[in-house]
Amino acid sequence: MTNDVLDLPLREVADLLRRRVVSPLELVRNALERIRDQEPRLNAFARLTESRAILAAEQAERELAAGFWRGELHGVPVAVKDLYDIAGLPTTCSSKVRHDHIADDDSACVERLLAAGAVIVGMTHTHEFAYGIMTPTTGNPWNVAHIPGGSSGGSGATVAARGCFMAMGTDTGGSIRIPASVCGVVGLKPTFGRVSRFGIASLSWSLDHAGPIARTVGDCATTLNVLAGYDSRDPGSADVPVDDYLVELEHGVQGLRIGVPSNFFFARVDPEVEQLVRHAISTLQVEGAEIVDVKIPMAEMISPVEFGLCMPEASAYHRDMIHSRAELYQPDVRTFLEAGMLLPAVDYIAAQRQRTLIQREWQAMFRGIDAIIGPSVPVAATRRNEMMINWPDGTEEPISQVYVRLSAPANVTGLPSVSLPCGFCQSGLPVGFQIIGRPFGEARILRIARAYERLFQWGAVKPPC
């Protein structure tokens, strides 16, 4: 087997594994070798799980030889963010605060991945406790002097760099879609409650989502087929029937109505980003989608509600640790946590009420349309030492707000959203656009995304790393 196999999409490799053209053991060993070669520059992994991965690959080899195929993840090297518990291993959340935490049980997603035969090769770096958009430990595979996004930066970086075929992320304000966009891959945030968060360290319980980052839309759909479903151990889990997300994937966009926001999503966006996203919209229109103008309701309230919910919920989760181990937190995360403790309860209740109003207004907006489209983030990956964006109108905006601004609506509303690449800036850095759909409408937004991806396979372009 050549290393070229590592460059293929997950679903193509799954077929090679099923037909025994490729050995799971050799595939996993090659993936681990590539990761080790890249780590000195990329630093995408908090830890590798080499011995476990080799044992799992050997088991997959035996099962496939016996004609027992668990599905398209069987024998495929994948990774999980360092928030997901794996029984017997540390879950440190890329933080010194949790250096001594050993998981007793597998998280729900890890259970499902292992049951599907996936081989977990390691746990990827996150911005500490998922509380940030930079993942400062990790470099962007397109240019390691730039951020990989966050908080699932390690997952986005290793998938883009062909270290593994899929990596799990979490998304509280955009933390799957931000790294997917700036690393040039596909990231799917399902509907709130669609994928269990049991066994995942929380940032903000009412905004947290779990989902995959992969190189193609089909690979995300395949992974969601494994992950989706009700779990009574997660209080936010929704007991809603699960679709087969591959059934309508190739149906195209003929007859679908897609909303393009006339406000909010294209305000304070880099011109290169806007041009590439609008070209993607035009492409879908040529393919048969009906493009309609929509106005985003209560747009000015989305960011205040996002932070008004996230900050106190995060501080509540960290209350004991911040009192006993405050000195071990990174300064930026500690500042956010201490600030969250100062927010009055009445402000948190007000944010909850505003969210309910936003959700109602968005439900009305979606009457008569299948999805809306806009940029995933306003700018491509910034340099790792940049803290502010200077806009042409003279305003300055902290990058912690810049990157969350366009992704937060899908967290506040709980709606499904997928980010996929739509080209590159002149600097050579990738740009992504996102499709937001109706509740539990993952199949529809994946179908739209795939209609574009069929024509422009940006995810097949390999980064310099």
Residue pairs with C-beta under 8 A, 6 or more apart in sequence:
1 22
1 23
1 26
1 27
1 30
3 30
3 34
5 13
5 16
5 22
5 27
5 30
6 27
6 30
6 31
6 34
6 162
7 162
7 462
8 16
9 165
9 214
9 215
9 216
9 218
9 219
9 459
10 72
10 73
10 76
10 165
10 166
10 214
10 215
10 216
10 218
10 219
10 222
10 223
11 72
11 216
11 218
11 219
11 222
13 22
13 27
13 76
13 165
14 71
14 72
14 73
14 74
14 76
14 222
16 22
17 24
17 27
17 60
17 64
17 74
17 75
17 76
18 64
18 69
18 74
20 64
20 65
23 61
24 57
24 58
24 60
24 61
24 64
24 74
24 75
24 119
25 54
25 57
25 58
25 60
25 61
27 57
27 75
27 76
27 77
28 53
28 54
28 56
28 57
28 75
28 77
28 119
28 121
29 54
29 57
31 77
31 121
31 163
31 164
32 48
32 50
32 53
32 77
32 121
34 162
34 163
35 44
35 45
35 48
35 121
35 122
35 158
35 163
35 164
36 48
38 44
38 141
38 158
38 161
38 163
38 465
39 45
41 139
41 144
41 465
42 138
42 139
42 141
42 144
42 157
42 158
42 161
42 163
42 465
43 125
43 137
43 138
43 139
43 154
44 124
44 125
44 138
44 148
44 153
44 154
44 155
44 157
44 158
44 161
44 163
45 79
45 122
45 123
45 124
45 125
45 154
45 158
46 82
46 92
46 94
46 122
46 123
46 124
46 125
46 126
46 154
47 82
47 89
47 90
47 122
47 123
48 121
48 122
49 86
49 89
49 120
49 121
49 122
49 123
50 121
50 122
52 120
53 77
53 119
53 120
53 121
53 122
56 114
56 119
56 120
57 75
57 119
60 74
60 75
60 117
60 119
61 75
63 69
63 70
63 74
63 117
64 74
64 75
70 115
70 116
70 117
71 116
71 117
71 225
71 226
72 222
73 113
73 116
73 117
73 118
73 166
73 222
73 223
73 226
74 116
74 117
74 118
75 117
75 119
76 117
76 118
76 119
76 165
76 166
77 119
77 121
77 164
77 165
78 113
78 118
78 119
78 120
78 121
78 164
78 165
78 166
78 167
78 168
79 120
79 121
79 122
79 123
79 124
79 154
79 155
79 158
79 163
79 164
79 166
79 167
79 168
80 86
80 107
80 109
80 110
80 113
80 120
80 123
80 124
80 155
80 167
80 168
81 123
81 124
81 126
81 130
81 152
81 154
81 155
81 167
81 168
81 169
81 170
82 91
82 92
82 93
82 94
82 123
82 124
82 125
82 126
82 154
83 91
83 93
83 126
83 130
83 170
83 200
83 201
84 91
84 107
84 109
84 110
84 123
84 168
84 199
84 200
85 91
85 103
85 104
85 105
85 106
85 107
85 110
85 199
85 200
86 103
86 106
86 107
86 110
86 120
86 123
87 103
87 104
87 105
87 106
88 102
88 103
89 102
89 103
89 123
90 98
90 99
90 100
90 101
90 102
90 103
91 98
91 101
91 102
91 103
91 123
91 201
92 98
92 99
92 101
93 126
93 128
93 129
93 130
93 201
94 125
94 126
94 127
94 128
94 129
94 135
94 137
94 154
95 128
95 129
95 328
95 329
95 330
95 333
96 328
96 329
97 128
97 129
97 321
97 325
97 328
97 329
98 201
99 328
103 199
105 199
106 114
106 199
107 198
107 199
107 200
108 196
108 197
108 198
108 199
108 231
108 233
108 234
109 168
109 195
109 196
109 199
109 200
109 210
109 227
110 120
110 199
112 226
112 227
112 229
113 120
113 168
113 226
113 227
114 120
116 226
118 166
118 226
121 163
121 164
122 164
124 152
124 153
124 154
124 155
124 157
124 158
124 167
125 135
125 137
125 138
125 153
125 154
126 135
126 150
126 151
126 152
126 153
126 154
126 170
126 175
127 133
127 134
127 135
127 136
127 150
127 151
127 153
127 175
127 333
128 329
128 330
128 333
129 201
129 203
129 314
129 318
129 333
130 150
130 151
130 152
130 170
130 172
130 175
130 201
130 203
131 151
131 203
131 314
131 332
131 333
131 336
131 337
132 150
132 151
132 332
132 333
132 400
133 147
133 149
133 150
133 151
133 173
133 174
133 175
133 178
133 399
133 400
133 403
133 404
134 147
134 149
134 150
134 153
134 384
134 399
135 147
135 148
135 149
135 150
135 151
135 152
135 153
135 154
135 157
135 179
136 147
136 384
137 153
137 154
138 148
138 153
138 154
138 157
139 145
139 146
139 148
139 157
139 384
139 465
140 146
140 147
140 148
140 149
140 157
140 182
140 183
140 381
140 429
141 148
141 157
141 160
141 161
141 183
141 463
141 464
141 465
142 160
142 183
142 184
142 381
142 428
142 429
142 430
142 463
142 464
142 465
143 381
143 427
143 428
143 429
143 464
144 465
145 383
145 384
146 182
146 381
146 382
146 383
146 384
146 429
147 153
147 182
147 381
147 382
147 383
147 384
148 154
148 156
148 157
148 179
148 182
148 183
148 381
149 156
149 175
149 178
149 179
149 180
149 181
149 182
149 183
149 377
149 381
149 403
150 175
150 178
150 179
150 403
151 169
151 170
151 172
151 175
151 203
152 167
152 169
152 170
152 171
152 175
152 176
152 178
152 179
152 187
152 213
153 179
154 167
155 167
155 168
155 169
155 176
155 179
155 213
156 167
156 169
156 179
156 180
156 182
156 183
156 185
156 187
156 213
157 179
157 183
158 164
158 167
159 165
159 166
159 167
159 183
159 185
159 213
159 214
159 215
160 183
160 184
160 185
160 215
160 463
160 465
161 463
161 465
162 462
165 214
165 215
165 219
166 212
166 213
166 214
166 219
166 220
166 223
167 212
167 213
167 214
168 210
168 211
168 212
168 213
169 175
169 176
169 179
169 187
169 210
169 211
169 212
169 213
170 176
170 197
170 200
170 203
170 208
170 209
170 210
170 211
171 177
171 187
171 189
171 208
171 209
171 210
171 211
171 407
171 411
172 203
172 204
172 207
172 208
172 209
172 310
172 411
173 207
173 306
173 310
173 404
173 407
173 408
173 411
174 376
174 377
174 403
174 404
174 406
174 407
174 408
174 410
174 411
176 187
176 188
176 189
176 209
176 211
176 212
176 213
176 419
177 187
177 189
177 376
177 377
177 407
177 410
177 417
177 418
177 419
177 432
177 434
178 376
178 377
178 403
178 404
178 407
179 187
179 213
180 186
180 187
180 213
180 376
180 419
180 420
180 432
181 187
181 376
181 377
181 419
181 421
181 430
181 431
181 432
181 434
182 377
182 380
182 381
182 429
182 430
182 432
183 381
183 430
183 463
184 421
184 424
184 430
184 432
184 458
184 459
184 461
184 463
185 213
185 214
185 215
185 421
185 459
186 213
186 214
186 215
186 216
186 217
186 219
186 220
186 418
186 419
186 420
186 421
186 449
186 453
186 459
187 211
187 212
187 213
187 220
187 418
187 419
188 211
188 212
188 213
188 220
188 223
188 224
188 416
188 417
188 418
188 442
188 446
189 209
189 211
189 410
189 411
189 416
189 417
189 418
190 209
190 210
190 211
190 224
190 227
190 228
190 416
190 442
191 238
191 414
191 415
191 416
191 439
191 440
191 441
191 442
192 209
192 236
192 238
192 414
193 234
193 236
193 237
193 238
193 240
193 414
194 209
194 224
194 228
194 238
194 240
194 416
194 440
194 442
195 209
195 210
195 211
195 224
195 227
195 228
196 210
196 227
196 229
196 230
196 231
196 233
196 234
196 237
197 208
197 209
197 210
197 234
197 236
197 237
198 231
198 233
198 234
198 237
200 208
200 210
202 208
202 313
202 317
203 310
203 313
203 314
203 317
204 309
204 310
204 313
204 314
204 317
205 236
205 313
205 317
206 236
206 309
206 313
207 306
207 309
207 310
207 313
207 411
207 412
209 411
210 227
211 220
211 224
211 227
212 219
212 220
212 223
212 224
212 227
213 220
214 220
214 223
215 459
215 460
216 453
216 457
216 459
217 249
217 418
217 420
217 446
217 449
217 450
217 453
218 246
218 249
218 450
220 418
220 446
221 245
221 246
221 249
221 442
221 443
221 446
222 245
222 246
224 245
224 442
224 446
225 244
225 245
225 246
228 242
228 243
228 245
228 442
229 242
230 237
230 238
230 239
230 240
231 237
238 440
240 440
243 440
243 442
243 443
244 443
245 442
245 443
245 446
247 443
248 443
248 444
248 447
249 443
249 446
249 447
249 450
250 447
250 450
250 454
251 447
252 287
252 288
252 447
252 451
253 284
253 287
253 288
253 289
253 447
253 448
253 451
254 287
254 288
254 289
255 288
255 290
256 288
256 289
256 290
256 370
256 371
256 444
256 447
256 448
257 289
257 290
257 292
257 368
257 369
257 370
258 281
258 284
258 289
258 290
258 291
258 292
258 369
258 370
258 371
258 372
258 373
258 435
258 448
259 292
259 293
259 294
259 365
259 369
259 371
259 372
259 373
260 281
260 291
260 292
260 293
260 294
260 372
260 373
260 374
261 293
261 294
261 295
261 296
261 372
261 374
262 293
262 294
262 295
263 295
263 296
263 299
264 296
264 299
264 302
264 374
264 406
265 296
265 372
265 374
265 375
265 406
266 274
266 277
266 374
266 375
268 378
268 391
268 393
268 395
268 397
268 405
269 375
269 378
269 379
269 406
270 378
270 379
270 380
270 425
272 380
272 425
272 426
272 431
273 375
273 377
273 378
273 379
273 380
273 425
273 431
274 375
276 422
276 423
276 425
276 431
276 433
277 373
277 374
277 375
277 422
277 431
277 433
279 422
279 423
280 373
280 422
280 433
280 452
280 456
281 291
281 373
281 433
283 452
283 455
283 456
284 291
284 373
284 448
284 451
284 452
285 291
287 451
287 452
287 455
289 448
289 451
292 368
292 369
294 365
294 369
294 372
295 365
296 365
296 409
297 358
297 361
297 362
297 364
297 365
298 354
298 357
298 358
298 361
301 354
301 357
301 358
302 358
302 408
302 409
302 412
303 401
303 404
303 405
303 408
304 351
304 354
305 351
305 354
305 355
305 358
305 412
306 404
306 408
306 411
306 412
308 343
308 347
308 348
308 350
308 351
308 354
309 348
309 351
309 352
309 355
309 412
310 340
311 336
311 339
311 340
311 343
312 340
312 341
312 343
312 345
312 347
312 348
313 340
314 336
314 337
314 340
315 322
315 337
315 338
315 339
315 340
315 341
315 343
316 340
318 337
319 341
322 329
322 334
322 337
322 338
322 341
326 334
329 337
355 412
358 412
358 413
359 412
359 413
359 414
362 409
362 413
362 415
365 372
366 372
366 438
370 437
370 438
370 441
370 444
370 448
371 435
371 436
371 437
371 438
371 441
371 444
371 445
371 448
372 435
372 436
373 433
373 434
373 435
373 436
373 448
374 406
374 433
374 434
374 436
375 406
375 431
375 432
375 433
375 434
376 406
376 407
376 419
376 432
376 433
376 434
377 402
377 403
377 406
377 407
377 432
378 389
378 402
378 403
378 405
378 406
379 389
379 402
379 403
380 425
380 427
380 429
380 430
380 431
381 429
382 389
382 399
386 399
387 398
387 399
388 396
388 397
388 398
388 399
389 396
389 397
389 398
389 399
389 402
390 396
391 397
406 434
407 417
407 434
409 415
409 436
410 416
410 417
410 434
410 436
414 439
415 436
415 437
415 438
415 439
415 441
416 436
416 437
416 438
416 439
416 440
416 441
416 442
416 445
417 434
417 435
417 436
417 437
417 445
418 434
418 435
418 442
418 445
418 446
418 449
419 432
419 433
419 434
420 432
420 433
420 434
420 435
420 449
420 452
420 453
420 458
420 459
421 430
421 431
421 432
421 458
421 459
422 431
422 432
422 433
422 452
422 456
422 458
423 430
423 431
423 456
423 458
424 430
424 431
424 458
424 461
425 431
430 458
435 445
435 448
435 449
436 445
437 444
437 445
438 444
453 459
